[in-house]
Amino acid sequence: MKTVDKIKNLMSVDPLKEGKQPDLYVGHPFTLDYNRANILVCDDDKERVKGIAQGTFLLAFYDNEETVEEAILLRAIAPAKLPTDSAVISSMIEYYKDNLPTSGNNSKLDDFTRYEFSFSGLECRVLGTFYRNAVGKVEFGADLENFYSAHHYSVHKVNKNVLGFIVNQRDSPDIIPGNDNEFSIGHVRYSSSLRFQSKDIENNAEVFIHPADLLGKRTSLFGMTRTGKSNTVKKVIEATVQISSKSTQELKIENSEHDKVEENLNSFDIKGSPKFPVGQIIFDVNGEYANANLQDEGTAIFEMYKSSVFRYSVLDKKDFLVMKINFFKEIENGFEMISSFIRTTGQSTTGYLENFLSVDLSKPAGYDGFNGASVRFDRIIAAYKCCLYKAGFSLSGSNNLKFVGADEINAKIKSEGPIDPKKGITYDEACLWLEWVWENYETEKFFSDKKIKDGKEWADEDLKSLMAMLSGFRSPGKKNKVYGFKALNRREILDLHTNLTESSFEKDIAFRLRQGKIVIVDLSQGNPEIQRIFSEKICQSIFSNSMNRFISNS
């Protein structure tokens, strides 16, 4: 059927007329309130309407007055007890005890008993009301404005057309279900068992997705094992790609002063299409989307959209981008990973390591001006980088370090001549400089004079902790030997570092999402703690990116 014909069919459905068909009669309610309805149903009626699966939509029509046009939308949820259940069960047990057949052609039931046995109760949830408004259009309200005595209602199972009308309801009357900006994602399937439904394929109700109902909303997907959850997610991804292809504008890196706030706040145009490309990120816990498997047969997302998919992993794998960071460039992020790994492996119980993990590597306020805070911070960063260097982290770019030393110290480091960190020195020279300072910190007159003059020590607690880590001695004078920087020389930590990138992977991911790309993060392999850290970093980066664009009206 053509799209135009499908739209015409959806638009022409009147559930208050088409929903009340004699061949879809189910039963009568015997209790009704604002939240629940209990219905008396017969086996013969169940068979005629091709079963009542859990979750089936039903309509309870008010029959007492012909001028009242309304129907209560119900959803079957569980069996309900009947007042006669106890007597029926007692009779069944007596038949069973006497070993008398109660079904089929050999049934020994009399007509009255067979009739009583065929009835059961069905509990339904009240979802709302369909009613005809003042101008003759059918509207839906998600509650009950009023209800009458239960015997005034008859209950019918909805057919294909009415079911399509129900599942394709739109909040705005201006949105036409099935239009060019909407996409079919499948059809309604009440149950995993298909004995009845497989015989009635022609009456499957198609479900259309409106972009605004999917994008920017929280959607949950639940289902039993082997019922198609993963395939449904793939269908959602495919539908989102189609939705994204309808976008009318390209990504802007910077906003214009002529941009209107109202226009930027509205993510969709008047036709319902997204204004900008739609990015998708998949945190693949089981690796079923990031890697090919036997069920895909060429339908894997990364195969269908090769030019738009970027796959990330914490491990080096072919065709994957590796989630690593440059520890020398991203100081705080790298330190967070080191801290998390050390704490989760139980090493932080050692005093010097605890001191190391407590170091503050964030830039102080007023750092950009040349002052005491910036001088001290540069020394701390230099000491931290030296720890990384000695632990085996590979260098990138410039191999020089710059920080303010002291002329009195510079001249004493090497007999060949002074080492002046302010002019830039190698990592080896920086390590030598800092280790000399720590070794002589309690005996060198310069440091004691500095404390008397300034009222505070030359090195703060953070720098002391880093120099202890670098030298391998907890105390100055080469006292109390410890493992030191060697604690960082762990393959699990070193594998997180790369010297080949200047930008972080989480910023790259956020940018690619803005371009409308599909990002798949494979979390099926690698250290769980590192996966957690990376996942949080990615989410935080995306959130920060969105907040910055919102604040800047872009």
TAZI-V213731 format. One record per run of one state. SS is the DSSP state (helix for helix, strand for strand, loop for the rest). FROM is the first residue (numbers start at 1). LEN is the number of residues. If there is no record, write none. Layout:
ss = <SS:SS>
from = <FROM:FROM>
len = <LEN:LEN>
This chain:
ss = <loop:helix:loop:helix:loop:helix:strand:loop:strand:helix:loop:strand:loop:strand:loop:helix:loop:helix:loop:strand:loop:strand:loop:helix:strand:loop:helix:loop:strand:loop:helix:loop:helix:loop:strand:helix:loop:helix:loop:helix:loop:strand:loop:strand:loop:strand:loop:helix:loop:helix:strand:loop:strand:loop:strand:loop:helix:loop:helix:loop:helix:loop:helix:loop:strand:loop:helix:loop:helix:loop:strand:helix:loop:helix:loop:helix:loop:strand:loop:strand:loop:helix:loop:helix:loop:strand:loop:helix:loop:strand:loop:helix:loop>
from = <1:3:13:15:19:22:25:33:36:43:49:57:63:70:81:85:98:111:118:119:133:138:142:150:153:158:160:168:182:188:197:200:201:204:206:211:215:229:246:261:266:268:269:274:275:280:285:301:305:306:309:314:321:323:325:326:331:345:347:350:351:358:372:392:400:402:407:414:421:424:425:427:440:445:455:461:472:473:476:479:482:484:489:491:495:497:498:505:515:518:523:528:552>
len = <2:10:2:4:3:3:8:3:7:6:8:6:7:11:4:13:13:7:1:14:5:4:8:3:5:2:8:14:6:9:3:1:3:2:5:4:14:17:15:5:2:1:5:1:5:5:16:4:1:3:5:7:2:2:1:5:14:2:3:1:7:14:20:8:2:5:7:7:3:1:2:13:5:10:6:11:1:3:3:3:2:5:2:4:2:1:7:10:3:5:5:24:3>
